[in-house]
């Protein structure tokens, strides 16, 4: 099984940025957490991070032909305004897509409460910290092959 975790802008600064919101664990910690989860569930999990919208779109489009069976995505700030990422996700009709946010976006600033990318995904998980990624992986696995 091949899964893809996509992280958008500033997520590479986990442990540095707004620790009261995103926690003290750094990005390397998240990568190790995801790698251990992959081993535990028998999945190959690639993690991709970019601060550039076009690179994220390119990676989503590559998923059409590279054997990706499920996507877990934290679009970061692009969540709130990237219709281009929405469209790229929507085009992957047979691949389960789970949107993840570390913080509880429903309890933050008004602009963070709106996700333009969530409608292109099968499920949105937020407010569970880094555990949300692991939950997203589990959800993607459950949905693979059900379409």
N, CA, C and O atoms as a GROMACS GRO file, in nm:
protein
  588
    1UNK      N    1   0.084  -0.117   0.000
    1UNK     CA    2   0.000   0.000   0.000
    1UNK      C    3   0.089   0.124   0.000
    1UNK      O    4   0.187   0.130   0.074
    2UNK      N    5   0.055   0.221  -0.083
    2UNK     CA    6   0.134   0.343  -0.094
    2UNK      C    7   0.048   0.464  -0.058
    2UNK      O    8  -0.054   0.492  -0.121
    3UNK      N    9   0.092   0.534   0.046
    3UNK     CA   10   0.023   0.655   0.090
    3UNK      C   11   0.115   0.774   0.073
    3UNK      O   12   0.238   0.762   0.073
    4UNK      N   13   0.053   0.889   0.059
    4UNK     CA   14   0.126   1.014   0.044
    4UNK      C   15   0.076   1.113   0.149
    4UNK      O   16  -0.044   1.140   0.157
    5UNK      N   17   0.167   1.167   0.228
    5UNK     CA   18   0.136   1.274   0.321
    5UNK      C   19   0.194   1.402   0.263
    5UNK      O   20   0.313   1.410   0.234
    6UNK      N   21   0.108   1.502   0.247
    6UNK     CA   22   0.151   1.631   0.192
    6UNK      C   23   0.135   1.737   0.300
    6UNK      O   24   0.030   1.750   0.362
    7UNK      N   25   0.241   1.812   0.321
    7UNK     CA   26   0.239   1.924   0.415
    7UNK      C   27   0.267   2.053   0.342
    7UNK      O   28   0.363   2.063   0.265
    8UNK      N   29   0.184   2.151   0.368
    8UNK     CA   30   0.198   2.281   0.304
    8UNK      C   31   0.291   2.375   0.378
    8UNK      O   32   0.375   2.333   0.456
    9UNK      N   33   0.274   2.504   0.352
    9UNK     CA   34   0.366   2.605   0.400
    9UNK      C   35   0.379   2.610   0.552
    9UNK      O   36   0.282   2.595   0.626
   10UNK      N   37   0.503   2.631   0.595
   10UNK     CA   38   0.542   2.652   0.734
   10UNK      C   39   0.538   2.527   0.821
   10UNK      O   40   0.580   2.532   0.936
   11UNK      N   41   0.488   2.417   0.769
   11UNK     CA   42   0.484   2.297   0.852
   11UNK      C   43   0.623   2.242   0.878
   11UNK      O   44   0.644   2.171   0.976
   12UNK      N   45   0.718   2.275   0.793
   12UNK     CA   46   0.857   2.238   0.818
   12UNK      C   47   0.915   2.313   0.938
   12UNK      O   48   1.025   2.281   0.984
   13UNK      N   49   0.843   2.410   0.989
   13UNK     CA   50   0.886   2.488   1.106
   13UNK      C   51   0.815   2.445   1.234
   13UNK      O   52   0.812   2.520   1.331
   14UNK      N   53   0.759   2.324   1.234
   14UNK     CA   54   0.702   2.272   1.359
   14UNK      C   55   0.810   2.275   1.467
   14UNK      O   56   0.927   2.249   1.440
   15UNK      N   57   0.769   2.306   1.588
   15UNK     CA   58   0.863   2.316   1.698
   15UNK      C   59   0.926   2.453   1.710
   15UNK      O   60   0.983   2.487   1.813
   16UNK      N   61   0.916   2.531   1.603
   16UNK     CA   62   0.971   2.667   1.602
   16UNK      C   63   0.857   2.767   1.607
   16UNK      O   64   0.860   2.862   1.686
   17UNK      N   65   0.758   2.748   1.523
   17UNK     CA   66   0.649   2.845   1.511
   17UNK      C   67   0.538   2.817   1.612
   17UNK      O   68   0.505   2.702   1.638
   18UNK      N   69   0.483   2.918   1.668
   18UNK     CA   70   0.366   2.914   1.756
   18UNK      C   71   0.352   2.783   1.833
   18UNK      O   72   0.258   2.707   1.810
   19UNK      N   73   0.443   2.757   1.923
   19UNK     CA   74   0.443   2.632   1.999
   19UNK      C   75   0.315   2.616   2.080
   19UNK      O   76   0.273   2.503   2.106
   20UNK      N   77   0.254   2.725   2.121
   20UNK     CA   78   0.130   2.715   2.198
   20UNK      C   79   0.015   2.663   2.113
   20UNK      O   80  -0.085   2.614   2.166
   21UNK      N   81   0.028   2.673   1.982
   21UNK     CA   82  -0.076   2.625   1.890
   21UNK      C   83  -0.038   2.490   1.830
   21UNK      O   84  -0.121   2.399   1.824
   22UNK      N   85   0.088   2.476   1.786
   22UNK     CA   86   0.130   2.359   1.710
   22UNK      C   87   0.215   2.260   1.789
   22UNK      O   88   0.249   2.153   1.738
   23UNK      N   89   0.250   2.295   1.912
   23UNK     CA   90   0.327   2.204   1.996
   23UNK      C   91   0.476   2.226   1.985
   23UNK      O   92   0.523   2.306   1.903
   24UNK      N   93   0.550   2.155   2.067
   24UNK     CA   94   0.695   2.172   2.074
   24UNK      C   95   0.772   2.070   1.991
   24UNK      O   96   0.892   2.086   1.969
   25UNK      N   97   0.704   1.966   1.944
   25UNK     CA   98   0.772   1.865   1.863
   25UNK      C   99   0.807   1.925   1.727
   25UNK      O  100   0.728   2.000   1.670
   26UNK      N  101   0.926   1.891   1.676
   26UNK     CA  102   0.969   1.948   1.550
   26UNK      C  103   0.927   1.861   1.430
   26UNK      O  104   0.867   1.754   1.447
   27UNK      N  105   0.960   1.908   1.312
   27UNK     CA  106   0.918   1.840   1.189
   27UNK      C  107   0.980   1.700   1.179
   27UNK      O  108   0.915   1.606   1.132
   28UNK      N  109   1.103   1.687   1.222
   28UNK     CA  110   1.170   1.556   1.221
   28UNK      C  111   1.093   1.456   1.309
   28UNK      O  112   1.081   1.338   1.275
   29UNK      N  113   1.041   1.504   1.420
   29UNK     CA  114   0.961   1.419   1.509
   29UNK      C  115   0.837   1.368   1.432
   29UNK      O  116   0.803   1.250   1.439
   30UNK      N  117   0.771   1.459   1.360
   30UNK     CA  118   0.654   1.420   1.282
   30UNK      C  119   0.691   1.317   1.176
   30UNK      O  120   0.620   1.219   1.157
   31UNK      N  121   0.802   1.338   1.108
   31UNK     CA  122   0.845   1.243   1.005
   31UNK      C  123   0.870   1.104   1.065
   31UNK      O  124   0.831   1.003   1.006
   32UNK      N  125   0.933   1.100   1.182
   32UNK     CA  126   0.957   0.972   1.249
   32UNK      C  127   0.827   0.906   1.293
   32UNK      O  128   0.812   0.785   1.284
   33UNK      N  129   0.734   0.987   1.342
   33UNK     CA  130   0.603   0.936   1.384
   33UNK      C  131   0.531   0.870   1.265
   33UNK      O  132   0.475   0.761   1.279
   34UNK      N  133   0.534   0.936   1.151
   34UNK     CA  134   0.469   0.884   1.031
   34UNK      C  135   0.541   0.758   0.982
   34UNK      O  136   0.476   0.661   0.941
   35UNK      N  137   0.674   0.757   0.985
   35UNK     CA  138   0.750   0.639   0.942
   35UNK      C  139   0.717   0.518   1.029
   35UNK      O  140   0.699   0.407   0.978
   36UNK      N  141   0.709   0.538   1.159
   36UNK     CA  142   0.675   0.428   1.250
   36UNK      C  143   0.533   0.378   1.223
   36UNK      O  144   0.507   0.257   1.229
   37UNK      N  145   0.442   0.468   1.194
   37UNK     CA  146   0.304   0.430   1.162
   37UNK      C  147   0.303   0.346   1.034
   37UNK      O  148   0.233   0.245   1.026
   38UNK      N  149   0.380   0.388   0.936
   38UNK     CA  150   0.388   0.312   0.811
   38UNK      C  151   0.436   0.171   0.834
   38UNK      O  152   0.380   0.076   0.778
   39UNK      N  153   0.538   0.156   0.916
   39UNK     CA  154   0.588   0.022   0.950
   39UNK      C  155   0.482  -0.059   1.021
   39UNK      O  156   0.465  -0.178   0.993
   40UNK      N  157   0.410   0.003   1.113
   40UNK     CA  158   0.309  -0.067   1.192
   40UNK      C  159   0.192  -0.117   1.108
   40UNK      O  160   0.136  -0.222   1.135
   41UNK      N  161   0.156  -0.040   1.004
   41UNK     CA  162   0.040  -0.079   0.923
   41UNK      C  163   0.081  -0.143   0.790
   41UNK      O  164  -0.005  -0.180   0.710
   42UNK      N  165   0.210  -0.157   0.767
   42UNK     CA  166   0.258  -0.220   0.645
   42UNK      C  167   0.238  -0.136   0.521
   42UNK      O  168   0.208  -0.189   0.414
   43UNK      N  169   0.254  -0.005   0.535
   43UNK     CA  170   0.235   0.084   0.422
   43UNK      C  171   0.364   0.161   0.393
   43UNK      O  172   0.439   0.195   0.483
   44UNK      N  173   0.385   0.186   0.265
   44UNK     CA  174   0.494   0.276   0.225
   44UNK      C  175   0.434   0.416   0.228
   44UNK      O  176   0.339   0.446   0.155
   45UNK      N  177   0.489   0.501   0.312
   45UNK     CA  178   0.436   0.637   0.324
   45UNK      C  179   0.543   0.737   0.285
   45UNK      O  180   0.648   0.747   0.348
   46UNK      N  181   0.515   0.810   0.179
   46UNK     CA  182   0.602   0.920   0.138
   46UNK      C  183   0.550   1.049   0.200
   46UNK      O  184   0.429   1.073   0.202
   47UNK      N  185   0.641   1.131   0.250
   47UNK     CA  186   0.603   1.262   0.302
   47UNK      C  187   0.664   1.369   0.212
   47UNK      O  188   0.783   1.367   0.182
   48UNK      N  189   0.580   1.460   0.171
   48UNK     CA  190   0.622   1.570   0.084
   48UNK      C  191   0.583   1.701   0.152
   48UNK      O  192   0.470   1.715   0.200
   49UNK      N  193   0.674   1.796   0.157
   49UNK     CA  194   0.645   1.927   0.214
   49UNK      C  195   0.694   2.034   0.120
   49UNK      O  196   0.804   2.024   0.064
   50UNK      N  197   0.612   2.137   0.102
   50UNK     CA  198   0.656   2.252   0.023
   50UNK      C  199   0.587   2.377   0.072
   50UNK      O  200   0.473   2.375   0.118
   51UNK      N  201   0.660   2.487   0.061
   51UNK     CA  202   0.604   2.618   0.091
   51UNK      C  203   0.548   2.683  -0.036
   51UNK      O  204   0.507   2.799  -0.034
   52UNK      N  205   0.546   2.607  -0.147
   52UNK     CA  206   0.507   2.660  -0.276
   52UNK      C  207   0.383   2.588  -0.330
   52UNK      O  208   0.382   2.466  -0.343
   53UNK      N  209   0.281   2.664  -0.358
   53UNK     CA  210   0.154   2.608  -0.404
   53UNK      C  211   0.170   2.522  -0.530
   53UNK      O  212   0.114   2.413  -0.537
   54UNK      N  213   0.244   2.570  -0.626
   54UNK     CA  214   0.262   2.494  -0.750
   54UNK      C  215   0.329   2.360  -0.729
   54UNK      O  216   0.294   2.262  -0.795
   55UNK      N  217   0.425   2.354  -0.638
   55UNK     CA  218   0.493   2.228  -0.609
   55UNK      C  219   0.396   2.128  -0.546
   55UNK      O  220   0.403   2.008  -0.574
   56UNK      N  221   0.307   2.177  -0.463
   56UNK     CA  222   0.207   2.090  -0.401
   56UNK      C  223   0.112   2.037  -0.508
   56UNK      O  224   0.078   1.918  -0.509
   57UNK      N  225   0.070   2.123  -0.597
   57UNK     CA  226  -0.018   2.080  -0.707
   57UNK      C  227   0.053   1.979  -0.796
   57UNK      O  228  -0.007   1.878  -0.834
   58UNK      N  229   0.179   2.004  -0.829
   58UNK     CA  230   0.254   1.908  -0.910
   58UNK      C  231   0.260   1.772  -0.842
   58UNK      O  232   0.244   1.669  -0.907
   59UNK      N  233   0.283   1.772  -0.710
   59UNK     CA  234   0.293   1.643  -0.639
   59UNK      C  235   0.159   1.570  -0.637
   59UNK      O  236   0.154   1.448  -0.651
   60UNK      N  237   0.050   1.645  -0.619
   60UNK     CA  238  -0.083   1.583  -0.624
   60UNK      C  239  -0.107   1.524  -0.763
   60UNK      O  240  -0.156   1.412  -0.774
   61UNK      N  241  -0.072   1.597  -0.867
   61UNK     CA  242  -0.092   1.547  -1.002
   61UNK      C  243  -0.007   1.423  -1.030
   61UNK      O  244  -0.052   1.333  -1.101
   62UNK      N  245   0.113   1.418  -0.975
   62UNK     CA  246   0.198   1.299  -0.990
   62UNK      C  247   0.132   1.176  -0.930
   62UNK      O  248   0.159   1.064  -0.974
   63UNK      N  249   0.048   1.195  -0.831
   63UNK     CA  250  -0.019   1.083  -0.765
   63UNK      C  251  -0.112   1.007  -0.860
   63UNK      O  252  -0.150   0.893  -0.832
   64UNK      N  253  -0.149   1.069  -0.970
   64UNK     CA  254  -0.232   1.001  -1.071
   64UNK      C  255  -0.163   0.879  -1.128
   64UNK      O  256  -0.228   0.781  -1.164
   65UNK      N  257  -0.031   0.884  -1.138
   65UNK     CA  258   0.041   0.779  -1.211
   65UNK      C  259   0.149   0.708  -1.131
   65UNK      O  260   0.216   0.619  -1.184
   66UNK      N  261   0.167   0.744  -1.006
   66UNK     CA  262   0.278   0.685  -0.930
   66UNK      C  263   0.237   0.575  -0.832
   66UNK      O  264   0.318   0.530  -0.751
   67UNK      N  265   0.112   0.533  -0.839
   67UNK     CA  266   0.067   0.425  -0.752
   67UNK      C  267   0.015   0.468  -0.617
   67UNK      O  268  -0.017   0.383  -0.533
   68UNK      N  269   0.005   0.598  -0.593
   68UNK     CA  270  -0.049   0.647  -0.466
   68UNK      C  271  -0.192   0.598  -0.449
   68UNK      O  272  -0.275   0.613  -0.538
   69UNK      N  273  -0.220   0.540  -0.333
   69UNK     CA  274  -0.353   0.485  -0.305
   69UNK      C  275  -0.433   0.569  -0.207
   69UNK      O  276  -0.555   0.552  -0.196
   70UNK      N  277  -0.368   0.658  -0.135
   70UNK     CA  278  -0.436   0.745  -0.040
   70UNK      C  279  -0.350   0.866  -0.009
   70UNK      O  280  -0.227   0.858  -0.008
   71UNK      N  281  -0.418   0.980   0.016
   71UNK     CA  282  -0.347   1.104   0.046
   71UNK      C  283  -0.397   1.160   0.178
   71UNK      O  284  -0.517   1.166   0.204
   72UNK      N  285  -0.302   1.200   0.260
   72UNK     CA  286  -0.329   1.274   0.383
   72UNK      C  287  -0.265   1.409   0.359
   72UNK      O  288  -0.144   1.417   0.334
   73UNK      N  289  -0.343   1.516   0.367
   73UNK     CA  290  -0.289   1.648   0.333
   73UNK      C  291  -0.320   1.750   0.441
   73UNK      O  292  -0.433   1.760   0.489
   74UNK      N  293  -0.217   1.824   0.478
   74UNK     CA  294  -0.233   1.943   0.560
   74UNK      C  295  -0.188   2.059   0.472
   74UNK      O  296  -0.068   2.087   0.463
   75UNK      N  297  -0.283   2.126   0.406
   75UNK     CA  298  -0.245   2.232   0.313
   75UNK      C  299  -0.193   2.359   0.380
   75UNK      O  300  -0.154   2.453   0.311
   76UNK      N  301  -0.192   2.363   0.514
   76UNK     CA  302  -0.148   2.485   0.582
   76UNK      C  303  -0.239   2.600   0.543
   76UNK      O  304  -0.360   2.583   0.528
   77UNK      N  305  -0.182   2.717   0.526
   77UNK     CA  306  -0.260   2.837   0.493
   77UNK      C  307  -0.333   2.824   0.359
   77UNK      O  308  -0.433   2.892   0.337
   78UNK      N  309  -0.284   2.738   0.270
   78UNK     CA  310  -0.353   2.720   0.142
   78UNK      C  311  -0.493   2.662   0.160
   78UNK      O  312  -0.577   2.672   0.071
   79UNK      N  313  -0.518   2.604   0.275
   79UNK     CA  314  -0.651   2.550   0.308
   79UNK      C  315  -0.759   2.654   0.282
   79UNK      O  316  -0.868   2.620   0.237
   80UNK      N  317  -0.729   2.778   0.311
   80UNK     CA  318  -0.831   2.882   0.316
   80UNK      C  319  -0.852   2.956   0.186
   80UNK      O  320  -0.946   3.036   0.174
   81UNK      N  321  -0.765   2.931   0.086
   81UNK     CA  322  -0.785   3.006  -0.038
   81UNK      C  323  -0.736   2.939  -0.165
   81UNK      O  324  -0.749   2.997  -0.273
   82UNK      N  325  -0.680   2.819  -0.158
   82UNK     CA  326  -0.626   2.760  -0.280
   82UNK      C  327  -0.728   2.671  -0.351
   82UNK      O  328  -0.740   2.551  -0.325
   83UNK      N  329  -0.800   2.735  -0.441
   83UNK     CA  330  -0.891   2.658  -0.526
   83UNK      C  331  -0.812   2.572  -0.623
   83UNK      O  332  -0.864   2.472  -0.673
   84UNK      N  333  -0.688   2.608  -0.651
   84UNK     CA  334  -0.603   2.527  -0.739
   84UNK      C  335  -0.570   2.394  -0.672
   84UNK      O  336  -0.574   2.290  -0.738
   85UNK      N  337  -0.538   2.395  -0.543
   85UNK     CA  338  -0.514   2.270  -0.472
   85UNK      C  339  -0.645   2.192  -0.460
   85UNK      O  340  -0.645   2.069  -0.475
   86UNK      N  341  -0.755   2.260  -0.434
   86UNK     CA  342  -0.886   2.195  -0.432
   86UNK      C  343  -0.909   2.118  -0.562
   86UNK      O  344  -0.945   2.001  -0.560
   87UNK      N  345  -0.888   2.186  -0.675
   87UNK     CA  346  -0.913   2.123  -0.804
   87UNK      C  347  -0.821   2.004  -0.829
   87UNK      O  348  -0.864   1.902  -0.883
   88UNK      N  349  -0.694   2.017  -0.791
   88UNK     CA  350  -0.600   1.906  -0.809
   88UNK      C  351  -0.644   1.785  -0.726
   88UNK      O  352  -0.639   1.672  -0.774
   89UNK      N  353  -0.687   1.809  -0.603
   89UNK     CA  354  -0.737   1.700  -0.518
   89UNK      C  355  -0.863   1.638  -0.577
   89UNK      O  356  -0.879   1.516  -0.579
   90UNK      N  357  -0.952   1.722  -0.624
   90UNK     CA  358  -1.080   1.675  -0.679
   90UNK      C  359  -1.058   1.583  -0.799
   90UNK      O  360  -1.134   1.488  -0.820
   91UNK      N  361  -0.955   1.611  -0.877
   91UNK     CA  362  -0.927   1.530  -0.996
   91UNK      C  363  -0.886   1.387  -0.961
   91UNK      O  364  -0.895   1.299  -1.046
   92UNK      N  365  -0.842   1.364  -0.838
   92UNK     CA  366  -0.806   1.228  -0.793
   92UNK      C  367  -0.931   1.161  -0.735
   92UNK      O  368  -0.941   1.141  -0.614
   93UNK      N  369  -1.023   1.128  -0.820
   93UNK     CA  370  -1.154   1.082  -0.776
   93UNK      C  371  -1.152   0.946  -0.706
   93UNK      O  372  -1.234   0.923  -0.617
   94UNK      N  373  -1.062   0.858  -0.741
   94UNK     CA  374  -1.063   0.723  -0.684
   94UNK      C  375  -0.965   0.706  -0.568
   94UNK      O  376  -0.952   0.597  -0.514
   95UNK      N  377  -0.896   0.813  -0.530
   95UNK     CA  378  -0.798   0.807  -0.422
   95UNK      C  379  -0.857   0.873  -0.298
   95UNK      O  380  -0.895   0.990  -0.302
   96UNK      N  381  -0.866   0.800  -0.187
   96UNK     CA  382  -0.914   0.863  -0.063
   96UNK      C  383  -0.821   0.976  -0.022
   96UNK      O  384  -0.698   0.963  -0.026
   97UNK      N  385  -0.881   1.088   0.018
   97UNK     CA  386  -0.806   1.205   0.058
   97UNK      C  387  -0.857   1.253   0.193
   97UNK      O  388  -0.976   1.276   0.211
   98UNK      N  389  -0.766   1.267   0.288
   98UNK     CA  390  -0.799   1.309   0.423
   98UNK      C  391  -0.726   1.440   0.451
   98UNK      O  392  -0.603   1.446   0.443
   99UNK      N  393  -0.801   1.544   0.485
   99UNK     CA  394  -0.740   1.672   0.522
   99UNK      C  395  -0.717   1.674   0.673
   99UNK      O  396  -0.806   1.640   0.751
  100UNK      N  397  -0.596   1.714   0.713
  100UNK     CA  398  -0.556   1.714   0.854
  100UNK      C  399  -0.507   1.852   0.894
  100UNK      O  400  -0.436   1.919   0.819
  101UNK      N  401  -0.545   1.892   1.014
  101UNK     CA  402  -0.492   2.015   1.074
  101UNK      C  403  -0.455   1.985   1.218
  101UNK      O  404  -0.531   1.921   1.290
  102UNK      N  405  -0.339   2.031   1.258
  102UNK     CA  406  -0.288   2.005   1.393
  102UNK      C  407  -0.374   2.077   1.497
  102UNK      O  408  -0.409   2.018   1.599
  103UNK      N  409  -0.406   2.202   1.471
  103UNK     CA  410  -0.483   2.281   1.567
  103UNK      C  411  -0.633   2.265   1.542
  103UNK      O  412  -0.676   2.210   1.441
  104UNK      N  413  -0.710   2.314   1.637
  104UNK     CA  414  -0.855   2.314   1.623
  104UNK      C  415  -0.893   2.440   1.544
  104UNK      O  416  -0.915   2.546   1.603
  105UNK      N  417  -0.901   2.426   1.414
  105UNK     CA  418  -0.927   2.543   1.329
  105UNK      C  419  -1.064   2.605   1.354
  105UNK      O  420  -1.087   2.722   1.322
  106UNK      N  421  -1.156   2.528   1.412
  106UNK     CA  422  -1.289   2.582   1.439
  106UNK      C  423  -1.288   2.681   1.556
  106UNK      O  424  -1.383   2.757   1.572
  107UNK      N  425  -1.182   2.681   1.636
  107UNK     CA  426  -1.174   2.770   1.750
  107UNK      C  427  -1.072   2.881   1.734
  107UNK      O  428  -1.036   2.947   1.831
  108UNK      N  429  -1.026   2.900   1.613
  108UNK     CA  430  -0.923   3.002   1.588
  108UNK      C  431  -0.981   3.120   1.512
  108UNK      O  432  -1.102   3.142   1.515
  109UNK      N  433  -0.898   3.197   1.444
  109UNK     CA  434  -0.944   3.314   1.372
  109UNK      C  435  -1.050   3.276   1.269
  109UNK      O  436  -1.054   3.162   1.220
  110UNK      N  437  -1.135   3.370   1.238
  110UNK     CA  438  -1.246   3.344   1.146
  110UNK      C  439  -1.199   3.286   1.013
  110UNK      O  440  -1.259   3.192   0.962
  111UNK      N  441  -1.092   3.341   0.956
  111UNK     CA  442  -1.047   3.294   0.825
  111UNK      C  443  -1.004   3.148   0.828
  111UNK      O  444  -1.009   3.080   0.725
  112UNK      N  445  -0.960   3.098   0.944
  112UNK     CA  446  -0.914   2.959   0.954
  112UNK      C  447  -1.031   2.860   0.961
  112UNK      O  448  -1.011   2.740   0.946
  113UNK      N  449  -1.148   2.909   0.982
  113UNK     CA  450  -1.265   2.822   0.994
  113UNK      C  451  -1.318   2.778   0.858
  113UNK      O  452  -1.400   2.687   0.850
  114UNK      N  453  -1.272   2.843   0.752
  114UNK     CA  454  -1.317   2.812   0.617
  114UNK      C  455  -1.210   2.734   0.543
  114UNK      O  456  -1.096   2.779   0.530
  115UNK      N  457  -1.246   2.616   0.495
  115UNK     CA  458  -1.154   2.536   0.415
  115UNK      C  459  -1.211   2.521   0.275
  115UNK      O  460  -1.320   2.466   0.257
  116UNK      N  461  -1.138   2.570   0.177
  116UNK     CA  462  -1.182   2.552   0.039
  116UNK      C  463  -1.132   2.418  -0.016
  116UNK      O  464  -1.178   2.373  -0.121
  117UNK      N  465  -1.039   2.355   0.056
  117UNK     CA  466  -0.986   2.227   0.011
  117UNK      C  467  -1.064   2.108   0.067
  117UNK      O  468  -1.067   2.001   0.005
  118UNK      N  469  -1.126   2.124   0.182
  118UNK     CA  470  -1.199   2.013   0.245
  118UNK      C  471  -1.308   1.951   0.156
  118UNK      O  472  -1.324   1.829   0.157
  119UNK      N  473  -1.382   2.030   0.078
  119UNK     CA  474  -1.484   1.967  -0.007
  119UNK      C  475  -1.428   1.871  -0.112
  119UNK      O  476  -1.502   1.789  -0.166
  120UNK      N  477  -1.299   1.880  -0.142
  120UNK     CA  478  -1.236   1.789  -0.237
  120UNK      C  479  -1.180   1.665  -0.167
  120UNK      O  480  -1.124   1.576  -0.230
  121UNK      N  481  -1.197   1.661  -0.035
  121UNK     CA  482  -1.146   1.548   0.044
  121UNK      C  483  -1.262   1.466   0.099
  121UNK      O  484  -1.378   1.509   0.099
  122UNK      N  485  -1.229   1.347   0.146
  122UNK     CA  486  -1.331   1.257   0.200
  122UNK      C  487  -1.361   1.286   0.347
  122UNK      O  488  -1.469   1.253   0.396
  123UNK      N  489  -1.266   1.347   0.416
  123UNK     CA  490  -1.281   1.370   0.560
  123UNK      C  491  -1.184   1.479   0.601
  123UNK      O  492  -1.077   1.494   0.544
  124UNK      N  493  -1.224   1.556   0.703
  124UNK     CA  494  -1.136   1.656   0.761
  124UNK      C  495  -1.117   1.622   0.909
  124UNK      O  496  -1.214   1.600   0.981
  125UNK      N  497  -0.992   1.619   0.953
  125UNK     CA  498  -0.957   1.592   1.092
  125UNK      C  499  -0.882   1.715   1.144
  125UNK      O  500  -0.786   1.760   1.080
  126UNK      N  501  -0.924   1.768   1.258
  126UNK     CA  502  -0.852   1.883   1.313
  126UNK      C  503  -0.858   1.881   1.466
  126UNK      O  504  -0.947   1.821   1.527
  127UNK      N  505  -0.760   1.948   1.524
  127UNK     CA  506  -0.757   1.964   1.669
  127UNK      C  507  -0.704   1.844   1.746
  127UNK      O  508  -0.721   1.838   1.868
  128UNK      N  509  -0.641   1.750   1.680
  128UNK     CA  510  -0.588   1.631   1.747
  128UNK      C  511  -0.436   1.633   1.756
  128UNK      O  512  -0.374   1.531   1.786
  129UNK      N  513  -0.375   1.747   1.729
  129UNK     CA  514  -0.230   1.755   1.730
  129UNK      C  515  -0.171   1.665   1.622
  129UNK      O  516  -0.234   1.640   1.520
  130UNK      N  517  -0.051   1.618   1.646
  130UNK     CA  518   0.015   1.530   1.548
  130UNK      C  519  -0.057   1.396   1.535
  130UNK      O  520  -0.043   1.329   1.433
  131UNK      N  521  -0.132   1.357   1.636
  131UNK     CA  522  -0.211   1.234   1.630
  131UNK      C  523  -0.308   1.238   1.512
  131UNK      O  524  -0.345   1.133   1.458
  132UNK      N  525  -0.348   1.356   1.470
  132UNK     CA  526  -0.437   1.370   1.356
  132UNK      C  527  -0.381   1.308   1.229
  132UNK      O  528  -0.456   1.256   1.147
  133UNK      N  529  -0.249   1.314   1.213
  133UNK     CA  530  -0.186   1.250   1.097
  133UNK      C  531  -0.205   1.098   1.103
  133UNK      O  532  -0.238   1.035   1.003
  134UNK      N  533  -0.184   1.042   1.220
  134UNK     CA  534  -0.198   0.897   1.237
  134UNK      C  535  -0.342   0.855   1.216
  134UNK      O  536  -0.370   0.753   1.153
  135UNK      N  537  -0.435   0.936   1.268
  135UNK     CA  538  -0.577   0.909   1.245
  135UNK      C  539  -0.611   0.920   1.097
  135UNK      O  540  -0.691   0.843   1.045
  136UNK      N  541  -0.551   1.017   1.030
  136UNK     CA  542  -0.573   1.035   0.887
  136UNK      C  543  -0.522   0.916   0.806
  136UNK      O  544  -0.586   0.874   0.710
  137UNK      N  545  -0.408   0.863   0.846
  137UNK     CA  546  -0.355   0.743   0.780
  137UNK      C  547  -0.451   0.627   0.798
  137UNK      O  548  -0.481   0.555   0.702
  138UNK      N  549  -0.500   0.608   0.921
  138UNK     CA  550  -0.597   0.501   0.946
  138UNK      C  551  -0.723   0.518   0.862
  138UNK      O  552  -0.774   0.421   0.806
  139UNK      N  553  -0.772   0.640   0.853
  139UNK     CA  554  -0.893   0.667   0.774
  139UNK      C  555  -0.870   0.640   0.625
  139UNK      O  556  -0.956   0.583   0.558
  140UNK      N  557  -0.755   0.681   0.574
  140UNK     CA  558  -0.725   0.657   0.433
  140UNK      C  559  -0.721   0.507   0.406
  140UNK      O  560  -0.776   0.460   0.306
  141UNK      N  561  -0.657   0.432   0.494
  141UNK     CA  562  -0.647   0.287   0.477
  141UNK      C  563  -0.786   0.223   0.477
  141UNK      O  564  -0.813   0.134   0.396
  142UNK      N  565  -0.873   0.268   0.565
  142UNK     CA  566  -1.010   0.215   0.571
  142UNK      C  567  -1.084   0.237   0.440
  142UNK      O  568  -1.165   0.154   0.398
  143UNK      N  569  -1.055   0.348   0.376
  143UNK     CA  570  -1.130   0.386   0.256
  143UNK      C  571  -1.072   0.331   0.125
  143UNK      O  572  -1.139   0.330   0.022
  144UNK      N  573  -0.947   0.285   0.130
  144UNK     CA  574  -0.886   0.233   0.008
  144UNK      C  575  -0.963   0.111  -0.039
  144UNK      O  576  -0.986   0.018   0.038
  145UNK      N  577  -1.001   0.112  -0.163
  145UNK     CA  578  -1.073  -0.001  -0.222
  145UNK      C  579  -1.223   0.000  -0.199
  145UNK      O  580  -1.293  -0.089  -0.249
  146UNK      N  581  -1.275   0.098  -0.125
  146UNK     CA  582  -1.419   0.101  -0.100
  146UNK      C  583  -1.494   0.176  -0.209
  146UNK      O  584  -1.617   0.165  -0.219
  147UNK      N  585  -1.422   0.251  -0.293
  147UNK     CA  586  -1.490   0.327  -0.400
  147UNK      C  587  -1.517   0.240  -0.520
  147UNK      O  588  -1.573   0.287  -0.619
   0.00000   0.00000   0.00000
